[in-house]
Amino acid sequence: QLQLVESGGGSVQPGGSLKLSCTAAGFSLTLRAVGWFRQAPGKEREGVASINANGRSTSYAASVKGRFTISKDTARNLIYLEMNDLGPEDTAIYFCAAAISLSYEGDFFPSESAYDYWGQGTQVTVSS
């Protein structure tokens, strides 16, 4: 069973930054559509950012647009989520997810059901 692995989570003060990474052994993430999701305590999981297979289309949740950036590192088979100007509302477990064969272009955010593989998540805590 393919396993995605997230890293880079931690605790930061409001206004701080973190850069999350997602990788998978033996599976080319950079050729797939990948999404970042998060789940805060007591809340449902929500989509944060997505990038399509060719890397030319990205989408963001309204709450993170302008602060978060999703990108691919083809050479390292990594998907990044760079998070800036973090606030307490960003506190959550962050998950990456990959789709085996999902093709789209433009400003489109695939639903959770579109993704085939998920990581275990990495905790992000923003507090003073």
C-alpha positions in Angstrom: 0.0 0.0 0.0 1.4 3.3 -1.1 2.1 5.7 1.8 2.5 9.4 1.6 4.7 11.0 4.3 4.3 14.6 5.4 6.9 16.5 7.3 7.7 20.1 8.4 4.9 20.6 10.9 5.6 22.2 14.3 4.7 25.0 16.6 5.0 28.7 15.6 3.9 32.0 16.9 1.2 34.0 15.1 2.7 35.7 12.0 5.2 32.9 11.6 5.9 30.6 8.7 6.3 26.9 8.1 7.0 24.8 5.0 5.4 21.4 4.8 6.7 18.6 2.6 5.0 15.5 1.2 6.8 12.6 -0.4 6.1 9.0 -1.3 8.6 6.2 -1.9 8.4 4.5 -5.3 5.7 6.8 -6.6 6.2 9.9 -8.6 4.2 12.6 -6.8 5.3 15.3 -9.1 3.5 13.6 -12.1 0.2 13.5 -10.1 -2.4 15.8 -8.9 -1.8 16.5 -5.2 -3.8 18.2 -2.6 -3.2 19.5 0.9 -6.0 19.2 3.4 -6.3 20.0 7.1 -8.4 19.1 10.0 -8.7 21.2 13.1 -10.0 19.8 16.4 -13.7 19.3 16.3 -14.0 20.3 12.7 -14.3 18.5 9.4 -11.3 18.0 7.1 -11.1 20.8 4.6 -9.1 21.4 1.4 -6.3 23.9 1.6 -4.4 23.8 -1.7 -4.2 21.7 -4.8 -1.9 21.4 -7.7 -2.6 19.5 -10.9 -0.5 16.9 -12.6 1.6 19.2 -14.8 2.0 21.7 -12.0 0.5 24.6 -14.1 -2.8 24.9 -12.2 -3.1 25.6 -8.5 -6.1 26.3 -6.3 -6.5 27.6 -2.8 -9.1 27.8 -0.1 -10.2 31.4 0.4 -9.0 31.4 3.9 -5.4 30.8 2.8 -5.2 32.5 -0.5 -2.3 34.9 -0.6 -0.6 33.3 2.4 -0.1 29.7 1.3 1.7 28.4 -1.8 1.7 24.8 -3.1 4.5 23.7 -5.4 6.3 20.7 -6.8 10.0 19.8 -6.7 10.4 17.3 -9.5 14.0 16.5 -8.8 13.3 15.5 -5.2 9.8 14.1 -5.7 8.4 16.5 -3.1 5.3 18.6 -2.9 5.5 21.6 -0.7 3.1 23.8 1.1 4.7 27.0 2.1 2.6 28.8 4.8 3.2 32.4 5.8 1.5 34.8 8.2 0.1 31.9 10.2 -2.7 32.5 12.7 -4.3 30.4 15.4 -7.0 29.5 12.9 -4.4 27.6 10.9 -3.8 25.2 13.8 -4.7 21.7 12.5 -3.3 18.4 11.3 -2.2 18.8 7.7 -2.5 15.9 5.2 -1.3 15.5 1.7 -3.2 13.4 -0.8 -2.3 12.2 -4.3 -4.5 11.0 -7.2 -3.4 8.2 -9.5 -5.0 9.5 -12.6 -6.7 12.9 -12.2 -6.4 15.3 -15.0 -7.7 18.9 -14.9 -6.6 22.4 -15.7 -7.5 25.8 -14.3 -8.9 27.0 -11.0 -10.4 23.7 -9.9 -10.2 22.2 -6.4 -10.8 18.4 -6.4 -12.8 16.9 -3.6 -11.4 14.5 -1.1 -12.9 11.6 -3.0 -10.8 12.4 -6.1 -7.6 11.4 -4.2 -6.4 7.8 -3.9 -3.6 8.0 -1.4 -3.2 9.9 1.9 -0.6 10.6 4.4 -0.8 10.3 8.2 -0.7 14.0 8.7 1.6 16.5 10.4 0.6 18.8 13.2 0.7 22.5 12.9 0.1 24.6 16.0 0.0 28.4 16.0 -0.1 30.0 19.3 1.6 32.7 21.4 
